[in-house]
Amino acid sequence: GRIVHANPYARTLLGPGVLGRGFAELAAPSEVERFTKALALARAGAWHAELEISRLDSTRLPVELSIAAGSGAGAPAVVLFRDLREQR
C-alpha cells in the first residue's frame, strides 16, 4: 500500500517525500522480509515490534512500530512509529 496520510512529525521524521511512497519502501534493507511479514500479520489483528526504517536520504532510524490493518485486499492500515534514537 501507499502512504496517503502522515502527521507533521512523521513527515519530519521520514522526510517530506513520504506521501505517495510505498509503505514497504520504508523498511531498511536488512528488515525488508520482517517488514513484509509484519504487514501480513497485521491483517489478522495487530503487530508491534522494534525495527529499523529508512528515510528518503537513506538514514536508518530505530523505531517502535505498531500496525493495525483491516482484512481483505485494499483494506487500510494504521501505522504508528515511535522514534527510539533518544533512548539509545
C-alpha positions in Angstrom: 0.0 0.0 0.0 0.9 3.6 -0.4 1.2 6.2 2.3 -1.8 8.6 2.0 -1.5 10.5 5.2 1.2 11.3 7.7 1.1 13.7 10.6 3.6 16.6 10.6 6.0 14.8 12.9 6.0 11.7 10.7 6.8 13.9 7.7 9.6 15.5 9.6 10.9 12.1 10.8 10.6 10.3 7.5 11.2 13.1 5.0 8.9 15.4 3.1 8.5 12.9 0.2 6.9 10.2 2.3 3.4 10.7 1.0 2.7 8.5 -2.0 5.6 6.3 -1.2 5.1 2.5 -0.8 4.9 1.5 2.8 7.3 -1.4 2.3 9.9 1.1 0.9 10.4 2.4 4.5 12.0 -0.9 5.5 15.7 -0.8 6.0 17.3 -3.3 3.6 18.1 -5.7 6.4 14.5 -5.5 7.6 12.5 -6.0 4.3 11.5 -9.6 4.9 10.5 -8.9 8.5 8.6 -5.7 7.5 6.6 -7.6 4.8 5.7 -10.4 7.3 4.6 -7.7 9.8 2.1 -6.3 7.2 0.7 -9.7 6.6 0.4 -10.5 10.3 -1.3 -7.1 10.9 -4.1 -8.2 8.6 -5.0 -10.9 11.1 -5.0 -8.5 14.0 -2.2 -6.1 15.1 1.6 -6.2 15.1 4.1 -4.5 17.3 7.9 -4.6 17.4 11.1 -2.6 17.1 12.9 -2.4 13.8 14.8 0.0 11.5 13.3 2.1 8.8 15.0 4.1 6.1 14.4 7.8 5.4 14.4 9.0 1.8 18.1 10.1 2.4 18.9 6.5 3.4 19.4 7.4 7.0 18.4 4.4 9.2 16.1 5.1 12.2 15.4 2.7 15.0 11.6 2.8 15.7 8.9 1.1 17.6 6.3 0.2 15.1 2.7 -0.7 15.6 0.4 -1.8 12.8 -3.3 -2.4 12.8 -4.8 -3.3 9.4 -8.1 -4.3 8.0 -8.6 -7.6 6.3 -9.0 -8.1 2.6 -7.4 -6.5 -0.4 -7.1 -2.8 -0.3 -8.1 -2.5 3.3 -6.4 0.4 5.1 -3.7 0.1 7.7 -2.9 2.5 10.6 0.8 2.6 11.4 2.3 4.2 14.4 6.1 5.0 14.6 7.9 6.0 17.7 11.4 7.3 17.3 13.8 5.4 19.5 17.0 7.4 18.8 16.9 9.3 22.1 16.5 6.1 24.1 19.6 4.5 22.6 
